[in-house]
Structures are given as C-alpha cells and as structure tokens.
C-alpha cells in the first residue's frame, strides 16, 4: 500500500494566523523546529503573525532560548493556558508526568497538541482531552540536521499524522506546521503513531541490536584467528567505510550501491546474504514486533525503571543505562577499541 506524500503545494500558512505556538522543550528537536518556524514566518509574513513561546525548565536549554531571542517561560501552567498550538518536545520518558500533571490542568480548549514521536500517544500515556487536536510531526533526522537541511533548502524526511481531529481543522493545521518547520520541502509521508512507534522501536530493539551483536561476534571471531585490534577497528568501522556504504544506500539504492564495490565484494555480499539462515532472526524479529512493541511489554518494562522511591525525572532510566554501558564496555570489541583509541589519541566521549 502506497502512502500519501505531502509537498509545499499542499499547504498554506494561513491556519497559523494569530495563534500562540508554544514549544515545550528546547532541546534536540525543539530548538531546530522553533528556529525553522520563526525563519519561515519571517520570510512569509502573515497579516496576524503567530506568537512563539518557549517553555523550558531553568537550565542551559532555556539560556540558549534566551540567546536565540525567543520569549520564554518556566511556568508550565502559564504555557498551557496561552497555547493554541503546543509542541510537546521533551524526552518520551518524562512527557507523561509533565503533560498530565503540569500542562493538562490549564490546557486551553481545542489546543492542538503536537508530538514528534508516536510513543506516548500510541501507548496512551498522555491524558489527551477529547476537545484537543492531536498531531504527529516526526522528523526522521536529529535536530541539528533538521535545522541544517532547512537552511540549505534540501529539506528533511518527516512522518505526519492526525490522531484526533476534534476541530475538523486538524489536517490544514498539520500541513501548515509541517510547511513552517520545513518538513514539506522534501515531502512528508502520511503515517500513524502506531506505524511510527512500531518502526522506530523495531529498529532500536531488533535491527540495531542484531547489527551491534554481529559486529561484536565478527570482531571476536577474527581476533581469535590472529587479527590485531588495530587492523580490526579500521577494517570494521574506524575507516568510516560502513558510513559511506549507508550513504550510497540512500543515494543509489540498498542493493544497487554494491556496484561501487569490487567484483569480489559484490559476489561475496550477494551470494553470502542469500545463503544466510535467517529463520531464527525472523522468529526473533516477529517476537519483538508483536510482543515487545505492539503488545506493550517494552513500554511496561521501560516505565517500570522509574518506579520506586527516589526515582524522579528519569533517574531510574539513567541508572539502568549506566549499568548497560558498563556491561557493554566489557566485550572484546569494546576493550580492544578502547586500547586502540587511547594509543592513537582518538577522541572518546
């Protein structure tokens, strides 16, 4: 089934006339989208231009918003009370407590709530009023790229959806906002929070874990056969060849990019990938998709990390992440890479 794709010609900025647009969170996506929207409204002025307000805790992000010359507040209740359009752009795991406790009580009737991830809408973690339009604008790039590609005129890929159309005007508003942040330049794909959540979490919990595990096992196998840490790091990733391969996948096609490789490489990759027994992988992929993601197992597990006395504002999540990083650092690949990076004076974050 082909998805609908929206372009600049499909939208007008008029639904934004006279609105107050509040960005809750001025981090990765918040800053990029707020700056893009302001620039668009500057170059395409409206008769009654909307007001832009940044709502953020008093921290380095709020300082940056001030330096970027935005009006801002640290008063969540005030932000909700004035918002006609509310971008909810804080991390997924802190969204429910912030929205349900601090924003919802003073939220204006018919306010449009905009999310950049389908997670909390799909899992019904947000207590969204029936009177609100609920919209997803989900750029498929990190915030710095959303900003730089807007500035270059290239645009960026984005998913859009209307999950609740309380006003019967949610789609024109959605496309106006997509146009304003630069999401229609390259085309925005119509999606749903279910589809976005499924694909996003599947990549994070099935696809990339298998890729990480494959590199880890390949490293150990080749090291056992006498390859040095230095040679392995450069051969497998430090040369940046994998990054270049993925760039070519985007430019020329996932399989057709192989024509840029030697005949030996093309033969090995095409024949080898066709012969890999993927039956176990397919079962695991299906299990993750059906049980962990669509069945809600992961959401329950992840939410449980912050339950219990003393955990607040994602502290339990951060603690568990620290434990997982410590565990990952013990692998043969991680130990070997650390030695190589230290020896060569390469940056390590």
C-alpha positions as CSV (number, residue, x, y, z in Angstrom):
1,X,0.0,0.0,0.0
2,X,1.4,3.3,-1.0
3,X,1.5,6.2,1.5
4,X,0.4,9.7,0.6
5,X,3.2,12.2,0.4
6,X,2.6,15.9,1.1
7,X,4.6,18.7,-0.5
8,X,4.7,22.5,-0.3
9,X,1.9,22.9,-2.8
10,X,-0.4,21.0,-0.4
11,X,-0.3,23.6,2.4
12,X,-0.8,27.2,3.3
13,X,0.4,29.0,6.4
14,X,-3.0,30.7,6.9
15,X,-4.1,28.3,9.7
16,X,-1.3,29.8,11.9
17,X,-2.7,33.3,11.7
18,X,-2.9,34.9,15.2
19,X,-2.0,31.7,17.0
20,X,0.2,31.3,20.1
21,X,2.6,28.5,19.4
22,X,4.4,27.1,22.5
23,X,7.4,24.8,22.3
24,X,7.6,22.7,25.4
25,X,11.3,21.7,25.5
26,X,14.2,23.5,23.7
27,X,16.5,20.5,23.2
28,X,17.4,18.5,20.1
29,X,14.1,18.9,18.2
30,X,12.6,21.9,20.0
31,X,15.3,24.3,19.0
32,X,15.5,23.2,15.4
33,X,11.8,23.3,14.8
34,X,11.3,26.6,16.6
35,X,14.1,28.3,14.6
36,X,12.8,26.9,11.4
37,X,9.3,28.0,12.1
38,X,10.4,31.5,13.0
39,X,12.5,31.8,9.9
40,X,9.6,30.7,7.7
41,X,7.3,33.2,9.3
42,X,9.9,35.9,8.7
43,X,10.2,35.2,5.0
44,X,6.5,34.5,4.6
45,X,4.9,37.1,6.9
46,X,1.2,36.7,7.8
47,X,-1.3,39.5,8.5
48,X,-1.5,38.5,12.1
49,X,1.7,36.6,12.8
50,X,1.7,34.0,15.4
51,X,3.5,34.4,18.7
52,X,6.2,31.9,19.6
53,X,6.9,31.0,23.3
54,X,9.5,28.6,24.6
55,X,8.6,26.7,27.8
56,X,11.5,25.0,29.4
57,X,13.0,24.4,32.9
58,X,15.6,26.9,34.0
59,X,18.7,25.3,32.6
60,X,21.2,25.5,29.8
61,X,18.5,25.0,27.2
62,X,16.5,27.9,28.5
63,X,19.6,30.0,28.4
64,X,20.1,29.0,24.8
65,X,16.5,30.0,24.0
66,X,17.2,33.4,25.5
67,X,20.4,33.7,23.4
68,X,18.3,32.9,20.4
69,X,16.0,35.8,21.2
70,X,12.8,33.8,22.0
71,X,10.3,34.7,24.6
72,X,10.2,32.0,27.2
73,X,8.7,30.8,30.5
74,X,9.5,28.3,33.1
75,X,5.8,28.3,34.2
76,X,4.2,25.2,32.7
77,X,0.7,26.2,33.7
78,X,1.0,29.5,32.1
79,X,2.5,28.0,28.9
80,X,-0.5,25.6,28.6
81,X,-3.0,28.4,29.3
82,X,-1.9,30.5,26.4
83,X,-1.1,27.8,23.8
84,X,-3.3,27.4,20.8
85,X,-0.6,25.0,19.5
86,X,1.6,23.1,21.9
87,X,4.7,21.2,20.6
88,X,5.5,18.6,23.2
89,X,9.2,18.0,22.6
90,X,10.7,16.8,25.8
91,X,12.0,13.2,26.0
92,X,9.4,10.4,25.8
93,X,10.0,9.1,29.3
94,X,9.3,12.4,31.0
95,X,6.4,13.5,28.8
96,X,3.5,11.8,30.7
97,X,4.3,13.3,34.1
98,X,5.0,16.7,32.7
99,X,1.9,16.8,30.4
100,X,-0.6,15.1,32.7
101,X,0.4,16.9,35.9
102,X,1.6,20.3,34.9
103,X,0.2,21.1,31.4
104,X,-3.2,19.4,31.2
105,X,-5.0,21.2,34.1
106,X,-4.6,24.6,32.3
107,X,-4.6,23.5,28.7
108,X,-6.8,25.7,26.5
109,X,-9.9,24.0,25.0
110,X,-9.2,23.0,21.4
111,X,-5.5,23.4,21.8
112,X,-3.6,21.3,19.2
113,X,-1.0,19.0,20.8
114,X,1.9,18.2,18.6
115,X,4.3,15.3,19.2
116,X,7.5,14.3,17.4
117,X,7.2,10.7,18.4
118,X,4.2,8.4,18.4
119,X,5.3,6.6,21.6
120,X,3.2,8.2,24.3
121,X,0.1,8.6,22.1
122,X,0.2,5.0,20.9
123,X,0.7,3.7,24.4
124,X,-2.0,6.1,25.8
125,X,0.3,7.6,28.4
126,X,-0.9,11.1,27.8
127,X,-4.4,12.1,29.1
128,X,-5.4,13.9,26.0
129,X,-8.7,15.7,26.2
130,X,-11.4,14.9,23.6
131,X,-11.5,18.6,22.7
132,X,-7.9,18.7,21.5
133,X,-6.5,18.1,18.1
134,X,-3.6,15.5,18.3
135,X,-1.0,15.6,15.6
136,X,2.3,13.9,15.0
137,X,5.1,15.7,13.1
138,X,8.0,13.3,13.3
139,X,11.2,14.3,11.5
140,X,13.4,11.3,10.7
141,X,16.6,13.1,11.5
142,X,18.2,14.6,14.6
143,X,17.5,18.2,15.4
144,X,20.8,19.6,14.1
145,X,20.1,18.0,10.7
146,X,16.5,19.3,10.7
147,X,18.0,22.7,11.1
148,X,20.9,22.5,8.7
149,X,18.8,20.9,5.9
150,X,16.2,23.6,6.3
151,X,18.9,26.3,6.0
152,X,20.4,24.6,2.9
153,X,17.0,24.3,1.3
154,X,17.3,20.5,1.0
155,X,14.5,19.7,3.4
156,X,14.3,16.5,5.6
157,X,12.1,13.4,5.7
158,X,9.2,13.5,8.1
159,X,6.2,11.5,9.1
160,X,2.9,13.3,9.6
161,X,-0.4,12.2,11.1
162,X,-3.6,13.4,12.6
163,X,-4.6,11.1,15.5
164,X,-7.5,13.2,16.8
165,X,-9.4,15.8,14.7
166,X,-11.5,17.4,17.4
167,X,-11.9,20.7,15.5
168,X,-12.4,19.2,12.0
169,X,-9.4,21.5,11.0
170,X,-6.5,19.4,12.2
171,X,-5.2,18.5,8.7
172,X,-4.9,22.0,7.4
173,X,-3.2,23.0,10.7
174,X,-0.9,19.9,10.5
175,X,0.2,20.7,7.0
176,X,0.7,24.4,7.8
177,X,3.0,23.5,10.7
178,X,4.8,20.9,8.5
179,X,5.4,23.6,5.9
180,X,6.5,26.1,8.5
181,X,9.2,23.8,10.0
182,X,10.4,22.8,6.5
183,X,9.0,19.3,6.5
184,X,7.3,19.6,3.1
185,X,10.3,20.6,1.1
186,X,11.4,17.0,0.6
187,X,7.9,15.6,1.1
188,X,6.2,14.5,4.3
189,X,4.9,10.9,4.4
190,X,1.4,10.3,5.9
191,X,1.7,7.8,8.8
192,X,0.2,6.9,12.1
193,X,1.5,6.8,15.7
194,X,1.2,3.0,15.5
195,X,3.4,2.8,12.4
196,X,5.9,5.3,13.6
197,X,6.2,3.6,17.1
198,X,6.5,0.1,15.6
199,X,9.2,1.0,13.1
200,X,11.1,3.2,15.5
201,X,11.2,0.8,18.3
202,X,11.8,-2.2,16.0
203,X,14.9,-0.5,14.7
204,X,16.1,0.1,18.2
205,X,15.2,-3.2,19.7
206,X,15.6,-5.7,16.8
207,X,17.5,-4.3,13.8
208,X,20.3,-2.4,15.5
209,X,20.8,-4.9,18.4
210,X,21.5,-7.6,15.7
211,X,23.9,-5.3,13.9
212,X,25.8,-4.5,17.1
213,X,25.9,-8.2,18.0
214,X,27.1,-9.1,14.5
215,X,30.0,-6.7,14.7
216,X,30.8,-7.9,18.2
217,X,30.9,-11.5,17.2
218,X,32.8,-10.8,14.0
219,X,35.4,-8.9,16.0
220,X,35.9,-11.8,18.4
221,X,36.0,-14.4,15.6
222,X,38.7,-12.6,13.6
223,X,40.7,-11.7,16.7
224,X,40.8,-15.4,17.6
225,X,42.2,-16.1,14.2
226,X,45.1,-13.7,14.8
227,X,43.9,-10.3,13.6
228,X,45.1,-7.3,15.6
229,X,42.9,-4.8,17.4
230,X,44.2,-2.0,15.3
231,X,43.5,-3.7,12.0
232,X,40.1,-4.9,13.1
233,X,38.9,-1.5,14.3
234,X,39.9,0.1,11.0
235,X,38.6,-2.7,8.8
236,X,35.2,-2.9,10.5
237,X,34.3,0.7,11.3
238,X,37.0,3.2,12.1
239,X,37.8,3.8,8.4
240,X,34.2,5.1,8.1
241,X,33.6,2.7,5.2
242,X,30.3,1.4,6.7
243,X,29.1,5.1,6.9
244,X,30.0,5.6,3.3
245,X,28.2,2.4,2.3
246,X,25.0,3.6,4.0
247,X,25.3,6.9,2.3
248,X,25.4,5.1,-1.0
249,X,22.4,3.0,0.1
250,X,20.4,6.3,0.4
251,X,21.8,7.7,-2.8
252,X,21.7,4.7,-5.2
253,X,19.6,2.0,-3.6
254,X,20.1,-0.5,-0.8
255,X,21.3,-3.3,-3.1
256,X,22.4,-1.4,-6.2
257,X,25.0,0.5,-4.3
258,X,27.0,-2.7,-4.4
259,X,28.1,-1.8,-8.0
260,X,30.6,0.7,-6.4
261,X,32.4,-2.3,-4.8
262,X,34.9,-4.7,-6.4
263,X,33.6,-7.8,-8.2
264,X,34.9,-9.9,-5.3
265,X,33.0,-7.9,-2.8
266,X,29.8,-7.9,-4.9
267,X,29.9,-11.6,-5.3
268,X,30.6,-12.3,-1.7
269,X,27.9,-10.0,-0.4
270,X,25.2,-11.1,-2.8
271,X,25.8,-14.8,-2.5
272,X,26.6,-14.7,1.2
273,X,23.4,-12.8,2.1
274,X,21.3,-15.1,0.1
275,X,22.7,-18.1,1.9
276,X,22.4,-16.8,5.5
277,X,19.9,-18.9,7.5
278,X,17.5,-16.1,8.7
279,X,14.8,-18.4,10.2
280,X,15.9,-17.6,13.8
281,X,16.2,-13.9,13.1
282,X,12.8,-13.9,11.5
283,X,11.3,-15.5,14.6
284,X,13.1,-13.1,16.9
285,X,12.0,-10.1,14.8
286,X,8.4,-11.3,14.9
287,X,8.6,-11.8,18.7
288,X,10.0,-8.3,19.3
289,X,7.4,-6.6,17.0
290,X,4.3,-8.5,18.3
291,X,5.1,-8.9,22.0
292,X,7.7,-6.3,23.0
293,X,6.3,-3.4,20.9
294,X,2.7,-3.9,19.8
295,X,1.9,-6.0,22.9
296,X,3.3,-3.3,25.2
297,X,5.9,-5.4,27.0
298,X,8.7,-2.9,26.4
299,X,6.6,0.1,27.5
300,X,5.8,-1.6,30.8
301,X,9.4,-2.6,31.4
302,X,10.8,0.9,30.5
303,X,8.2,2.7,32.6
304,X,9.0,0.4,35.5
305,X,12.6,1.7,35.5
306,X,11.5,4.9,37.1
307,X,9.1,3.4,39.6
308,X,10.0,3.2,43.2
309,X,11.2,5.5,45.9
310,X,13.8,8.0,45.0
311,X,13.3,7.8,41.2
312,X,12.2,11.0,39.5
313,X,12.7,12.8,36.2
314,X,14.2,9.7,34.5
315,X,16.7,8.9,37.2
316,X,15.9,5.2,37.1
317,X,16.3,5.1,33.3
318,X,19.7,6.8,33.6
319,X,20.8,4.4,36.3
320,X,19.9,1.4,34.1
321,X,21.6,2.9,31.1
322,X,24.8,3.3,33.1
323,X,24.7,-0.3,34.0
324,X,24.1,-1.4,30.4
325,X,27.1,0.8,29.2
326,X,29.3,-0.8,31.9
327,X,28.3,-4.2,30.7
328,X,28.9,-3.4,27.1
329,X,32.3,-2.0,27.9
330,X,33.5,-5.5,28.9
331,X,33.1,-7.0,25.4
332,X,36.2,-7.9,23.5
333,X,35.3,-5.3,20.9
334,X,34.9,-2.5,23.4
335,X,38.1,-3.4,25.3
336,X,40.1,-3.6,22.0
337,X,38.7,-0.4,20.7
338,X,39.5,1.5,23.9
339,X,43.1,0.4,23.7
340,X,43.3,1.4,20.0
341,X,41.7,4.8,20.6
342,X,43.9,5.6,23.6
343,X,47.0,4.5,21.7
344,X,46.1,6.7,18.6
345,X,44.9,9.6,20.7
346,X,41.4,9.5,19.2
347,X,38.5,11.3,20.8
348,X,36.3,9.3,23.1
349,X,33.0,10.6,24.5
